[in-house]
Amino acid sequence: MSVKVSVVIPVYNPGEYIEDCISALLRQSLPEDEYEAIFVDDGSTDATPARLDALAAAHPNIRVVHQEPSGWSGKPRNVGTALARGEFVMYVDNDDWLGDEALERMYRYGVENGSDVVVGKMVGKGRPVPVELFRVNRPRASVSDSPLMDSLTPHKMFRREFLERNNITWREGRRRLEDHVFVVETYLRAANVSVLSDYLCYYHIKRDDASNAGFQRFDPVGYFANLREALDIVEKYTEPGALRDSLFRRWLRNEMVERLRGKRLLNLPEDHRKELFTEIRGVVTERFGPGVATGMPPTQQIVAALVVEDRLADIEEMARWEAGIRPVGRLDGLGWQDGSLKIGFTAEYQAEGLPVVFRSEGGEDLLDPPLAEETLTTIAGLGVSTVAPVEKSKVDLVVRQRATAAEFFQPVEFTRERIPAGGDSAFRQELRATATVDPETAADGAPLGDGIWDVFVRLSSCGWTKEARLGATRSDQVEEERRGALSGPPHRVVLPYWTEPHDNLSLDVDLATSRVDRDVRGLAPEDVLVGDGRVELPLPFEVDPAAETGTVALRFKAAGAATVGTEGVLTARPKGAVLTADLPHGLLPGRTWDMGLGLPSARRGKPRWTPLPTALLIAADGTITAVPAGAGRPAATPRRRSFLGRVAGRIKRGLFG
């Protein structure tokens, strides 16, 4: 069988962090004889070389190369690529890992679409990754019709023949942005680029020790010299005009303007701040025409214009204002409908706790930043547009798995509301939205995995795209509406709950926490109905009336008696559900029987038991009464210890000797 994919992993002193990378490679769904992994050890001085040699000895599809340290990832990637036998080459960093089906899915997608480059969906743990790029699958993408430029990291699959035919290799030596140079050239020369967004292919990890190469403090002079090499590639393969400007805009926005905004700038030491500004201004004035900044939102255009005019002090004033800007969300509604969780919310931007205010003038909506008069005069004199495109503001709701950082956008419907903010022309903007979270399709058409899923609001407006947790601000009615639901099949519980101590909204999928135990505590004896050999009790769960409910287990325990169980059915009612079950044989009279609820758990494959706060007291004549759990039992008789036991206890306490 020919090799379909060669995975090239440059390695340098990863320590324990390489174990996740190795485990993920060994779990790949692609058969072992259809892919290979080539680890290129760039002079590691830890235990990694021996670990890799042992790995290669145990797995015929794994190879290891040891070389003298080259200082960066470029040479190891070139060495690995030269040894590759696969139809495609996939680049992985030694502290990241692949999704279990990543190689199989990305290879198939590349073959189906005749792709020279396949970009798989990424998730970042402590590291930023593209968002808009991965909203949908893009079988045929280019830099002119999709946000490919958002993803310039090396973690992609490339057709090996394409790289060899075009002599595309990695820049070697200790340097920055070698991935930008390589990836941009492949984007511009590929016959087709495909983006696979419906499966999490790549987990991009920030190490706890923050020793990833990209997290080391950089030298602005060297950094922007390397950035110029990426600009050279764009100039080589494009003509002057709108496309080139749009490509250059990516670096102006991400590598320059964003470094000069808000806390990102203010947190830098003053000397580093000045050096960074000087190098950025050099690139902007040397390489970028006016069309590059024109396509950016107004807040970014203002910073770019101040760079050209050499106004660092004004940029710092702007940064102090923007540092206080953050989105806030209010939870307005929370309830289940047809098996989906409906989340109603309102979002807006605030600055230092007050709404961001805009003003209307001459038929246009404008930014109205509370800056010093001198700074405002400078901005006005630059001729930069301060039009606020509030008509393009949008809001998303994202669920993010806490364990893996996997995140998924949920369907949202929203309206934009203008609210007067004092004065004839001043207003603020709220976005009022309803999101629909279907646990069975919320993960890009697949079910949400078990675990904790945190809920975020992501608000985009006027050049700001930021996110905030949702739930801490909410109405009392929301608390009354909050309850779990039985989802599936396979059946499992999905429970919205409030986190501690911040009181935000999260989803517990398939009983990953014990929160459900708290939710059933409100069951009182008077809520339980017993008669005709059956028991009925209300539970705080939603059941879709149109769906198959399945069965729920119920068990009874009493002192001195064998545990007995039965199965019941949850049926929908206006607020929650009712559990109805036949009383089992074996409920002996003269005892108090505590009840436990066995909720279905897909990952466990068996019920997860939660104690109920009510019990059944069965009198000698067979009369059954609901009582609080633990009631009606005789006090425990103190156990008398044996003579030897008393002696041993005294010795232990030092009473003898």
C-alpha positions in Angstrom: 0.0 0.0 0.0 1.4 3.4 -1.0 1.8 6.0 1.7 -0.9 8.6 1.6 0.3 11.1 4.2 3.7 11.9 5.7 3.6 13.7 9.0 6.7 15.8 9.6 7.3 16.8 13.2 10.3 19.1 14.1 11.4 18.3 17.6 13.5 20.3 20.2 13.4 19.5 23.9 9.6 19.1 24.2 9.8 16.9 27.3 6.5 15.5 28.4 4.6 17.7 25.9 5.4 15.4 23.1 3.4 12.6 24.6 0.1 14.0 23.4 1.5 14.5 20.0 2.7 10.8 19.9 -0.6 9.4 21.3 -2.6 11.3 18.7 -0.5 10.0 15.9 -0.9 6.4 17.1 -4.7 6.8 17.3 -5.1 7.9 13.7 -8.0 6.2 11.9 -5.9 6.0 8.7 -4.3 2.5 8.6 -0.7 2.4 9.7 0.5 1.4 6.3 -1.1 4.4 4.7 0.7 7.1 6.7 4.1 7.7 8.2 5.4 10.0 10.9 8.9 11.5 10.5 10.3 13.1 13.7 13.3 15.3 13.0 15.2 15.9 16.3 17.0 19.2 16.1 19.6 18.5 18.7 17.4 17.9 21.7 19.3 17.6 25.1 16.4 16.1 27.1 15.2 12.5 27.1 13.3 12.9 23.8 15.9 11.3 21.5 15.7 8.0 23.4 11.9 8.2 23.6 11.7 8.6 19.8 14.1 5.9 19.0 12.1 3.4 21.2 8.9 4.6 19.4 10.4 4.0 16.0 11.6 0.6 17.0 8.0 -0.4 18.0 6.2 1.1 15.0 7.4 0.5 11.4 5.6 3.7 10.1 7.6 6.0 12.4 11.0 7.2 11.5 13.4 9.4 13.5 16.2 11.7 12.3 18.8 13.2 14.6 20.7 16.3 13.6 22.8 19.1 15.0 20.7 22.0 16.3 19.8 24.4 13.6 18.0 27.0 15.8 14.5 26.9 14.4 11.9 24.7 12.7 12.7 25.4 9.0 15.6 23.0 8.5 13.9 20.1 10.4 10.8 20.5 8.2 13.0 20.5 5.0 14.8 17.4 6.2 11.5 15.6 6.9 10.0 16.7 3.6 12.9 15.4 1.7 12.5 12.0 3.3 8.7 11.9 2.9 7.1 9.2 0.7 3.5 10.3 1.1 1.2 11.9 -1.5 0.7 14.7 1.0 2.9 16.2 3.7 1.3 17.3 7.0 3.3 19.5 9.4 2.7 19.2 13.1 4.6 20.9 16.0 5.9 18.7 18.8 3.7 20.2 21.5 0.4 20.0 19.5 -1.7 17.1 18.4 -4.1 15.9 15.7 -7.7 14.9 15.9 -8.1 11.1 15.7 -9.5 11.2 12.2 -7.6 14.2 10.9 -5.3 12.5 8.5 -8.0 10.4 7.0 -10.5 13.2 6.6 -8.0 15.8 5.3 -6.5 13.4 2.8 -9.9 12.3 1.5 -11.0 16.0 1.2 -7.8 16.9 -0.7 -8.2 14.1 -3.2 -11.9 14.8 -3.7 -11.2 18.4 -4.5 -7.9 18.2 -6.3 -6.3 20.3 -3.6 -2.6 21.3 -3.4 -3.3 22.6 0.2 -5.8 21.4 2.7 -6.4 23.5 5.8 -8.1 21.6 8.7 -10.1 23.2 11.4 -8.0 24.3 14.4 -8.7 24.7 18.0 -6.4 26.8 20.3 -5.7 26.0 24.0 -4.2 29.3 25.2 -3.4 30.3 21.6 -5.4 32.3 19.1 -6.7 30.4 16.0 -8.8 31.6 13.0 -12.5 31.8 13.6 -14.2 33.1 10.5 -12.3 30.8 8.2 -13.7 27.7 9.8 -17.4 28.7 9.9 -18.1 26.5 6.8 -16.4 24.0 4.6 -14.7 25.6 1.6 -13.8 23.0 -1.0 -12.4 25.6 -3.4 -10.9 28.6 -1.6 -8.5 31.4 -2.6 -7.0 34.5 -1.0 -9.4 36.6 -3.0 -12.7 35.0 -1.9 -12.1 33.6 1.6 -10.2 34.6 4.7 -7.3 32.2 4.1 -4.9 34.9 5.2 -6.2 34.4 8.7 -4.3 31.1 8.8 -0.6 31.4 8.1 0.7 28.8 10.6 2.4 25.7 9.1 -0.1 23.1 10.4 -1.6 22.1 7.1 -1.5 19.3 4.5 0.4 20.0 1.3 0.6 17.9 -1.9 4.2 16.8 -2.0 4.5 16.9 -5.8 3.2 20.5 -5.8 5.9 21.5 -3.3 8.7 19.7 -5.3 7.6 21.0 -8.7 7.5 24.6 -7.5 10.7 24.2 -5.3 8.8 25.6 -2.3 10.9 25.0 0.8 11.2 26.4 4.3 13.6 29.3 5.1 16.2 27.9 7.5 18.1 29.3 10.5 16.9 31.2 13.6 14.2 33.5 12.3 10.5 34.5 12.6 7.6 34.2 10.3 9.1 31.5 8.2 5.7 29.9 8.1 4.2 33.1 6.6 6.7 33.0 3.8 6.0 29.3 3.1 2.2 29.3 3.4 1.6 32.5 1.5 3.6 31.2 -1.5 1.6 27.9 -1.5 -1.7 29.9 -1.3 -0.7 32.0 -4.3 0.7 29.2 -6.4 -1.8 26.3 -5.6 -4.3 25.1 -8.2 -6.7 24.8 -5.3 -6.9 25.3 -1.6 -9.5 23.5 0.5 -10.7 24.3 4.0 -12.2 21.4 6.0 -14.3 23.0 8.8 -16.6 20.2 10.0 -14.0 18.2 12.0 -11.5 19.4 14.6 -8.2 18.4 12.9 -5.5 20.3 14.8 -5.1 21.2 18.5 -2.7 24.2 18.8 -1.4 24.2 22.4 0.3 26.8 24.6 2.6 25.0 26.9 2.2 25.6 30.6 5.9 26.8 30.7 5.2 29.2 27.8 8.3 27.9 26.1 6.8 27.4 22.6 9.1 29.0 20.1 6.4 31.6 19.2 6.0 32.8 22.7 9.6 33.9 23.2 10.0 37.7 23.3 11.0 38.8 19.8 13.4 41.4 18.5 11.4 44.0 16.5 14.3 44.6 14.1 14.7 41.0 13.1 11.0 40.3 13.2 10.0 43.0 10.8 13.0 42.2 8.5 11.5 38.6 8.3 8.0 40.1 7.7 9.4 42.0 4.7 10.3 38.6 3.2 6.6 37.6 3.3 5.7 40.9 1.6 8.3 40.1 -1.1 6.5 36.9 -1.9 3.2 38.7 -2.3 4.8 41.3 -4.6 6.4 38.5 -6.7 3.2 36.7 -7.4 0.6 39.5 -7.6 0.2 42.7 -9.5 -0.3 46.1 -7.8 -3.9 46.7 -7.0 -6.8 45.7 -4.8 -5.7 42.0 -4.3 -2.2 42.9 -3.3 -3.5 45.6 -0.9 -5.9 43.2 0.7 -3.1 40.7 1.3 -0.8 43.4 2.7 -3.7 44.4 4.9 -3.4 41.2 6.8 0.0 42.1 8.1 -0.8 45.7 8.7 -3.8 44.7 10.8 -2.5 41.6 12.7 1.3 42.2 13.0 1.3 46.0 13.3 -1.9 47.9 14.2 -3.1 45.2 16.6 0.2 45.4 18.5 -0.4 49.1 19.0 -3.9 48.8 20.5 -5.2 48.6 24.0 -3.5 46.6 26.7 -1.3 44.8 24.2 0.6 48.1 23.7 0.3 49.5 27.2 1.7 46.4 28.8 5.0 46.7 27.0 8.0 48.4 28.6 8.4 51.9 27.3 11.7 51.2 25.5 10.3 48.1 23.8 7.1 50.1 22.9 9.2 52.8 21.1 11.4 50.2 19.3 8.3 48.3 18.1 6.7 51.5 16.9 9.8 52.6 15.0 10.0 49.3 13.2 6.3 49.2 12.3 6.4 52.7 11.0 9.4 51.8 8.8 7.5 48.9 7.1 4.3 51.0 6.7 5.9 54.0 5.1 8.2 51.9 2.9 5.8 49.2 1.6 2.2 50.2 2.0 0.2 52.5 -0.2 -3.0 54.2 1.0 -5.2 51.4 -0.3 -3.9 49.0 2.3 -5.4 50.8 5.3 -8.6 51.9 3.5 -10.3 48.5 3.8 -9.9 48.3 7.6 -12.5 49.3 10.2 -12.3 52.9 11.5 -10.5 52.2 14.8 -7.7 50.4 12.9 -7.5 53.1 10.2 -7.0 55.7 12.9 -4.1 53.8 14.4 -2.6 53.2 11.0 -2.8 56.9 10.1 -1.2 57.9 13.4 1.7 55.5 12.6 2.3 57.3 9.3 2.3 60.7 11.0 4.7 59.4 13.7 2.2 60.1 16.5 3.1 57.5 19.2 1.7 59.6 22.0 -1.7 59.9 20.3 -1.6 56.1 19.7 -1.0 55.6 23.4 -4.0 57.9 24.2 -6.2 55.8 21.8 -4.9 52.6 23.4 -5.8 53.8 26.9 -9.4 54.3 25.7 -9.6 51.0 23.9 -8.1 49.1 26.8 -11.3 49.7 28.8 -13.7 48.5 26.0 -15.3 45.1 26.5 -18.5 43.4 25.5 -21.1 42.7 28.1 -24.1 40.3 27.8 -27.4 40.0 29.6 -29.2 36.7 29.7 -32.8 37.3 29.0 -34.3 33.9 28.4 -33.4 30.2 28.8 -35.7 27.3 28.0 -36.1 24.1 26.0 -38.1 23.9 22.8 -38.4 20.9 20.6 -35.2 19.4 22.0 -33.1 22.5 21.6 -32.0 25.1 24.3 -33.2 28.6 23.4 -30.9 31.2 24.8 -32.1 34.8 24.7 -29.6 37.5 25.3 -28.6 41.2 24.8 -25.1 42.3 24.1 -23.3 45.7 23.7 -19.9 47.3 24.1 -19.0 49.2 27.2 -16.0 51.4 28.1 -15.1 51.5 31.8 -18.5 50.2 32.7 -20.5 52.7 30.6 -22.0 52.0 27.1 -19.9 53.0 24.1 -21.6 56.0 22.6 -21.8 57.0 19.0 -23.2 60.2 17.4 -25.0 61.0 14.2 -23.8 63.9 12.1 -24.7 64.8 8.6 -26.6 61.6 8.1 -23.6 59.4 9.2 -23.0 57.5 12.3 -19.6 58.3 13.8 -17.2 57.1 16.5 -17.2 59.5 19.5 -14.2 58.5 21.5 -13.6 60.4 24.8 -10.1 61.4 23.9 -8.1 64.5 24.7 -9.0 67.5 22.5 -5.5 67.5 21.1 -5.7 63.9 20.0 -9.1 64.4 18.5 -7.8 67.4 16.6 -4.9 65.3 15.3 -7.2 62.5 14.1 -9.5 65.0 12.4 -6.6 66.5 10.6 -5.5 63.2 9.2 -8.6 63.0 7.0 -9.3 59.4 8.3 -12.9 58.3 8.2 -14.4 57.9 11.7 -17.7 56.6 10.3 -18.9 53.8 12.7 -20.4 51.0 10.6 -22.9 50.0 13.3 -25.2 48.7 10.6 -22.7 45.8 10.2 -22.5 45.0 13.9 -23.1 41.3 14.6 -23.2 38.9 17.5 -22.5 35.2 17.8 -23.0 32.6 20.5 -20.2 30.1 20.9 -20.0 26.9 23.0 -16.5 25.9 24.0 -15.6 22.6 25.5 -13.5 23.3 28.6 -11.3 20.2 28.4 -10.2 20.6 24.7 -11.1 24.2 23.9 -13.1 22.9 20.9 -15.6 25.6 20.0 -18.7 25.8 17.8 -20.9 28.7 16.6 -24.6 28.2 17.2 -27.5 29.6 15.0 -28.4 33.1 16.1 -31.1 35.5 15.1 -30.6 39.1 16.2 -31.7 42.7 15.7 -29.7 45.9 16.1 -31.3 48.5 18.4 -30.4 52.2 18.6 -31.0 53.6 22.0 -30.7 57.4 22.7 -27.8 58.2 25.0 -28.3 61.8 25.9 -28.3 64.7 23.5 -30.1 64.8 20.1 -27.4 62.9 18.2 -25.8 60.5 20.7 -26.9 56.8 20.8 -25.7 53.5 21.9 -26.3 50.1 20.2 -27.6 46.9 21.7 -27.9 43.6 19.8 -30.8 41.5 21.0 -30.5 37.9 20.0 -31.9 34.4 20.4 -29.5 31.4 19.9 -30.6 27.8 19.4 -28.4 25.1 20.8 -29.4 21.6 19.7 -27.1 19.2 21.7 -27.4 16.6 18.9 -26.2 18.8 16.1 -24.3 21.7 17.9 -20.8 20.4 17.0 -21.0 21.3 13.3 -23.8 18.9 12.8 -22.6 16.3 15.3 -23.6 15.8 18.9 -21.8 17.8 21.6 -19.2 15.6 23.3 -19.5 14.8 27.0 -18.0 17.3 29.4 -18.5 20.9 30.4 -19.3 23.4 27.6 -18.9 27.1 28.5 -21.1 29.6 26.8 -19.7 32.8 25.2 -21.0 35.8 23.4 -18.8 37.1 20.6 -19.6 40.7 19.5 -18.1 42.3 16.4 -18.6 46.1 15.8 -16.5 48.9 14.4 -13.2 47.0 14.4 -13.7 45.4 17.8 -14.3 41.6 18.0 -14.3 40.4 21.5 -16.0 37.8 23.6 -17.6 37.6 27.1 -19.2 35.0 29.3 -22.9 35.0 29.5 -25.2 34.4 32.5 -23.9 36.4 35.5 -26.3 39.2 34.6 -29.8 37.7 34.3 -33.4 38.0 35.5 -35.1 35.9 38.2 -37.3 34.4 35.5 -34.2 32.9 33.9 -33.4 31.0 37.1 -37.0 29.7 37.2 -36.8 28.5 33.6 -33.4 26.8 34.0 -33.6 23.0 34.0 -31.9 20.0 32.3 -33.2 17.9 29.5 -33.0 14.4 28.4 -31.4 14.5 24.9 -30.7 11.8 22.4 -30.9 8.9 21.5 -28.6 7.6 22.9 -30.2 9.3 25.9 -28.1 11.5 28.1 -28.7 14.6 30.3 -27.8 18.1 29.2 -27.9 20.5 32.1 -27.5 24.3 32.0 -26.0 25.5 35.2 -24.3 28.5 36.8 -20.5 28.3 37.4 -18.9 29.1 40.7 -17.8 31.6 41.7 -18.5 33.7 38.6 -22.1 32.6 38.1 -21.8 32.2 34.3 -23.8 29.8 32.1 -22.3 26.5 31.2 -23.7 23.2 29.9 -23.0 19.9 31.6 -23.3 17.2 28.9 -23.8 13.6 30.0 -23.4 14.2 33.7 -19.8 15.3 33.7 -20.4 17.0 37.1 -22.6 16.4 40.1 -24.7 19.5 39.5 -27.8 17.3 38.8 -27.8 16.2 42.4 -28.5 19.8 43.5 -31.3 20.3 41.0 -33.3 17.4 42.4 -33.0 18.6 46.0 -36.2 20.7 45.7 -38.4 17.5 45.5 -40.6 17.5 48.6 -42.7 14.6 50.0 -45.9 16.4 49.2 -44.9 16.4 45.5 -44.8 12.6 45.4 -47.9 10.6 44.5 -48.2 7.0 45.6 -51.2 4.7 44.8 -52.4 1.7 42.9 -48.9 0.2 43.0 -47.3 3.1 41.3 -45.2 6.1 42.2 -45.2 9.5 40.5 -42.8 12.3 41.2 -41.9 15.6 39.3 -38.4 16.1 38.2 -36.6 19.2 36.9 -36.0 17.9 33.4 -37.4 18.7 30.0 -38.6 16.0 27.7 -39.3 16.6 24.1 -42.9 15.3 23.7 -42.2 14.4 20.1 -39.1 12.3 20.9 -38.7 8.8 22.2 -38.2 9.3 26.0 -36.8 5.8 26.9 -36.7 4.6 30.4 -35.2 5.9 33.6 -34.1 3.7 36.5 -35.4 4.0 40.0 -34.0 2.0 43.0 -35.0 1.6 46.6 -32.7 1.0 49.6 -33.6 0.3 53.2 -31.6 -0.8 56.2 -31.5 -4.6 56.6 -33.1 -5.3 53.2 -32.0 -6.1 49.7 -32.0 -3.2 47.3 -34.8 -3.4 44.7 -35.2 -1.5 41.5 -37.7 -0.7 38.7 -37.9 1.3 35.6 -40.0 4.4 34.9 -40.8 6.7 32.1 -40.4 10.4 32.0 -43.3 12.3 30.4 -43.4 16.0 29.6 -45.4 18.5 31.6 -45.6 22.3 31.4 -42.6 22.8 33.6 -40.4 19.8 33.7 -41.3 16.1 33.6 -43.1 13.5 35.6 -41.5 10.1 36.4 -44.0 7.3 36.6 -42.9 3.8 37.8 -44.5 0.7 39.1 -43.5 -0.1 42.6 -41.3 -3.2 42.5 -41.8 -6.4 44.5 -39.6 -6.7 47.6 -40.5 -3.4 49.3 -40.9 -4.9 52.8 -43.2 -3.1 55.2 -41.9 -1.5 58.4 -39.1 0.2 56.7 -38.2 3.5 55.1 -37.0 3.1 51.6 -34.7 5.8 50.2 -35.0 6.4 46.5 -32.3 6.9 43.9 -32.7 8.1 40.4 -30.7 6.3 37.7 -30.2 8.8 34.8 -29.0 7.5 31.4 -25.4 8.2 30.6 -24.2 7.4 27.1 -20.5 7.5 28.0 -20.9 5.3 31.0 -23.1 2.8 29.3 -25.1 2.4 32.5 -27.2 4.7 34.8 -25.6 7.4 36.9 -27.3 7.3 40.3 -28.3 10.4 42.1 -30.0 10.3 45.5 -33.5 11.8 45.8 -34.4 13.9 48.9 -37.6 11.9 49.5 -38.2 8.3 50.7 -41.2 6.0 51.0 -42.2 4.9 54.5 -44.1 1.6 54.3 -46.1 0.9 57.4 -46.8 -2.6 58.8 -50.3 -2.5 57.2 -48.8 -1.7 53.8 -49.7 2.0 53.9 -47.2 4.0 51.9 -46.3 7.6 52.8 -43.7 9.9 51.2 -41.3 11.3 53.8 -38.0 13.2 53.7 -35.1 10.9 53.0 -33.5 9.8 56.3 -36.8 10.2 58.3 -38.5 7.5 60.2 -35.4 5.4 61.0 -34.6 4.3 64.5 -31.5 5.8 66.0 -28.4 3.7 65.5 -27.4 1.5 68.4 -23.9 2.3 69.6 -21.6 -0.6 68.7 -19.7 -2.1 71.6 -16.1 -2.7 70.9 -14.4 -6.0 71.9 -11.9 -6.1 74.8 -9.0 -6.5 72.4 -10.3 -3.6 70.3 -10.5 -1.3 73.4 -6.9 -2.3 74.4 -5.6 -1.6 70.9 -7.3 1.8 70.9 -5.7 2.8 74.2 -2.2 1.7 72.9 -2.8 3.8 69.8 -3.7 6.8 71.9 -0.6 6.4 74.1 -2.5 5.5 77.3 -0.2 2.5 78.1 3.5 2.4 78.4 
